[in-house]
Amino acid sequence: REWMSLKQIARKAMLVNISDAIVMNAIPKYALLSVAIPKEFSKEDLEELAKGFKNIAKKFGIKIIGGDTISNIKLDISVTIISKTKKAIFRKGLNKDDFICYTGELGSCKKDLEALFRKEEISKNSKFIKPKLKADFFYEIAPYITTAMDISDGLFFELERLSKANKLGFKFFEKIDKEIGCSGEEYEILFSFSKDNKKIIETIAKKHNVNLNIFAKAINGNYKCDCKNHHFN
C-alpha cells in the first residue's frame, strides 16, 4: 500500500492473470473476483479498487461475472480469468534447434523493487506497477511459434521450467547478466520458434513496435536456474 494505490493494485491483479491467458493464445472473456477487504476500508477505497478492476476489464473486453467479497485483516485479491482459444500454446512443444526469444527489455522491475525497498520513488509508468502486455503482437505470431510463457518469476526461472517440460537445454548466443535474468514481475513474453519462421516473426514484431531478443537455441541437455528463489526466501 505504500508503493501503489488501490486502483493500481487492482489493475495489476487483473493484468498478471490476463497475461497467462494471452501467452496460451487465449482470448480472455470473463473474470471472477474474490476480494478480502479490511474492515477499515472506506467507501472511497472500495470505489478505487472497483475502478482498477473495471478499467482493465473494459480495456480487454472482459465481463466481470461474479466472485465473492469477505472481511479480512488485510487486502487479498484472487482473480480467475475464463478464456477461449481455438489452438492453445503450451510450455511443451519445444524442438531441438528452435530459437528462444523474449520481448522488450528486462531488468527494470528488479531495480525498481530494490528502489522501493530503499524507500525511494519510482516512475508511475514502471512495469512493476503497470505491466505492459503485448496481446495483439502475440496473437499474430501464435501460428508461427512452438512454445510460450510470460516472464513472471524471471527469465532464468522460466527457462528452467521450459527445459524441464521439454527435456532440452539451451545454447546461449551471449552471456545474460543476473540483473536481467533474475528480474521478476516483467510480464514480457518468452517464446520459441523454428528458424524458418524467423523472418515473419521479425516482420510482425516491427509492425507492432516490439523489440525482440533472440538469445539462445534449444539443444540436448538441461538447464538449471541459479537465481535466488524469491517466492520462499
Secondary structure, 3 states (H helix, E strand, C coil): CCCCCHHHHHHHHHHHHHHHHHCCCCEEEEEEEEEEEECCCCHHHHHHHHHHHHHHHHHCCCEEEEEEEEEECCCEEEEEEEEECCCCCCCCCCCCCCEEEEECCCCHHHHHHHHHHCCCCCCCCCCCCCCCCCHHHHHHHHHHCCEEEECCCCHHHHHHHHHHHHCCEEEECCCCCHHHHCCCCCCCEEEEECHHHHHHHHHHHHHCCCCEEEEEEEECCCCCCCCCCCCCC
